[in-house]
Amino acid sequence: MKTAVEQLIEEMKDYSYKVSKEGNLDMVAAFDYAIGIAKKYKEKEKEQIKTAFESGWNWNFSSEKYYNETYNL
């Protein structure tokens, strides 16, 4: 199963390929830049998943409450 950021990267790569076929090099450059940023966040997402797993997830604690408290929502 892929994370949301991994799926986002794949979709941006697909769009980048499509616009490159059209010769739109400005959009290709923009997608490449966005993909680079997303890759940094992919590593952060991976660390957050590991932390949640390693913290001994409290199964009596709702996942929505955990998310809201962890990400200050």
C-alpha positions in Angstrom: 0.0 0.0 0.0 1.3 3.4 -0.9 1.1 6.5 1.3 -0.8 9.6 0.2 2.5 11.4 -0.6 3.8 8.4 -2.6 0.6 8.5 -4.6 0.9 12.2 -5.1 4.4 11.9 -6.4 3.3 9.2 -8.9 0.4 11.3 -10.1 2.7 14.4 -10.6 5.2 12.3 -12.5 2.3 11.1 -14.8 1.2 14.7 -15.4 4.8 15.8 -16.0 5.2 13.1 -18.6 1.9 14.2 -20.3 2.9 17.9 -20.5 6.4 17.0 -21.7 4.7 15.2 -24.7 3.0 18.5 -25.4 6.3 20.4 -25.2 5.3 22.5 -22.2 8.8 22.7 -20.6 7.7 25.3 -18.0 5.1 22.9 -16.6 7.7 20.0 -16.7 10.0 22.2 -14.6 7.2 23.1 -12.2 6.3 19.5 -11.7 9.9 18.5 -11.2 10.2 21.2 -8.5 7.0 20.0 -6.8 8.1 16.4 -7.0 11.3 17.3 -5.2 9.4 19.0 -2.4 7.0 16.1 -2.1 9.9 13.6 -1.8 11.2 15.6 1.2 7.7 15.3 2.8 7.6 11.6 1.9 10.5 11.1 4.3 8.7 13.1 7.0 5.6 11.1 6.5 7.6 7.9 6.8 9.0 9.0 10.1 5.6 9.9 11.4 4.2 6.5 10.5 7.1 4.8 12.2 6.7 7.0 15.3 3.0 6.2 15.6 3.7 2.5 15.2 6.6 2.4 17.7 4.9 4.5 20.3 2.7 1.5 21.2 -0.4 2.8 19.7 -3.2 3.0 22.2 -6.1 1.1 20.6 -8.6 2.6 23.0 -7.7 6.0 21.6 -9.6 6.9 18.4 -7.5 7.4 15.4 -9.3 10.7 14.6 -8.5 12.0 18.1 -4.8 10.9 17.8 -4.6 12.6 14.4 -6.2 15.8 15.7 -4.0 16.0 18.8 -0.8 15.1 16.9 -1.3 17.6 14.2 -2.9 20.3 16.4 -6.2 20.4 14.5 
